[in-house]
Amino acid sequence: MTITERLSVQDLQMILREATSNDISAIVELLVDDQLGAGREGATAGSGLRPYLDAFEAIDADPAHLLLVATHEAQVVATMQLTGPDPGSWTR
């Protein structure tokens, strides 16, 4: 599934789309720049990306999760993870 949506936030034009593994470095930079995320898991802007790539692969493989990024002028400026119920547990 590919999701692309144009958004206007405070007069900035953004594109909301599914994250790819190419976005991981930019996502980690956002997390490290955040006051709460800066100390989490010992993350630093220069630390190895392998744990984050592994986490991305797990999220991407699970249909109950969706990782999105918002871009402005082709730069990742925000990220979010949407988590729903396990599709196998849905009932009608």
C-alpha positions in Angstrom: 0.0 0.0 0.0 1.3 3.4 -0.9 -0.2 6.5 0.7 0.6 10.0 -0.5 -1.3 13.0 0.6 -0.7 16.8 0.3 -1.1 18.8 3.5 -1.0 22.5 4.4 0.3 23.1 7.9 0.9 26.8 8.9 1.1 27.8 5.3 3.8 25.1 4.6 3.0 22.6 1.9 3.9 19.1 3.0 3.5 15.6 1.5 2.5 12.8 3.8 3.7 9.4 2.6 4.7 5.9 3.7 8.2 5.8 5.1 10.9 3.8 3.3 14.2 2.4 4.6 15.8 5.4 2.9 14.1 7.7 5.4 15.5 6.0 8.5 18.5 8.3 8.9 16.2 11.4 8.8 13.7 9.8 11.2 16.5 9.0 13.7 17.7 12.6 13.4 14.2 13.8 14.3 14.1 11.4 17.3 17.5 12.5 18.6 16.5 16.1 18.2 13.4 15.6 20.4 13.8 16.2 24.2 12.4 12.9 25.1 14.0 10.9 22.4 17.5 12.3 22.9 18.3 10.1 25.8 16.4 7.1 24.7 18.3 3.9 23.8 21.6 5.9 23.7 20.7 7.3 20.3 22.9 9.9 18.8 22.8 11.4 15.3 26.0 9.5 14.5 25.1 6.2 16.1 24.6 3.1 14.0 21.3 2.7 12.2 21.1 -1.1 12.2 18.7 -1.3 15.2 16.5 1.3 13.6 16.6 -0.5 10.2 15.7 -3.8 12.0 12.8 -2.0 13.7 11.6 -0.5 10.4 11.6 -3.9 8.7 9.5 -5.4 11.6 7.0 -2.5 11.4 6.9 -2.6 7.6 6.2 -6.4 7.6 3.3 -6.1 10.1 0.0 -5.1 8.5 -1.2 -3.7 11.8 1.4 -0.9 11.6 2.1 1.9 9.3 5.1 4.3 9.5 4.6 7.6 7.8 6.7 10.7 7.1 5.8 14.3 6.3 8.2 16.0 3.9 8.6 19.7 3.0 10.7 20.5 0.0 11.8 16.8 -0.1 13.1 16.9 3.5 11.6 14.7 6.2 10.2 17.1 8.8 7.9 14.8 10.8 7.1 11.1 11.4 4.3 9.1 12.9 3.4 5.5 13.4 -0.2 4.3 13.2 -1.0 1.1 14.9 -4.3 -0.7 14.5 -5.7 -4.0 15.7 -4.1 -7.2 14.3 -6.0 -7.8 11.1 -6.3 -11.5 12.0 -8.3 -10.5 15.1 -10.9 -8.4 13.3 -14.5 -9.6 13.6 -17.5 -8.6 11.6 
